[in-house]
C-alpha cells in the first residue's frame, strides 16, 4: 500500500526531474487528481516515512509500479525507483509533463 503515486515528471534542460505529478492514495489504491509537486517535497514525504510508488497507464487501467526512494549524490538529492525494479517501473517511463499542454 502506498500513500502517494507518481504518474508524471517534469525535467529541466539537463534531464533532471524538477517536479512530479503526485496523487494522494485513497482506500484500495484509488486516487484522484494529481498535483504538480517539487522533487524536494516528494523527497521530504519519503523522509517522513510516506510510501510513494510509480503508476503507469497500461490500457485499460493504471498499473502500480516500483517504490520510489531518493539518493544523495554530490550533496544533491534525486528521486529514483528502488533497485531491482523492472525497466517499466522507472520514473523515466512516467509521462513527460513538459510535452502536455
C-alpha positions, 0 to 999 in steps of 0.5 A, a space after each residue: 500500500 502506498 500513500 502517494 503515486 507518481 504518474 508524471 515528471 517534469 525535467 529541466 534542460 539537463 534531464 533532471 526531474 524538477 517536479 512530479 505529478 503526485 496523487 494522494 492514495 485513497 482506500 484500495 489504491 484509488 486516487 484522484 487528481 494529481 498535483 504538480 509537486 517539487 522533487 524536494 517535497 516528494 523527497 521530504 514525504 519519503 523522509 517522513 516515512 510516506 510510501 510513494 510508488 510509480 503508476 503507469 497507464 497500461 490500457 485499460 487501467 493504471 498499473 502500480 509500479 516500483 517504490 520510489 526512494 531518493 539518493 544523495 549524490 554530490 550533496 544533491 538529492 534525486 528521486 529514483 525507483 528502488 533497485 531491482 525494479 523492472 525497466 517499466 517501473 522507472 520514473 523515466 517511463 512516467 509521462 513527460 509533463 513538459 510535452 502536455 499542454 
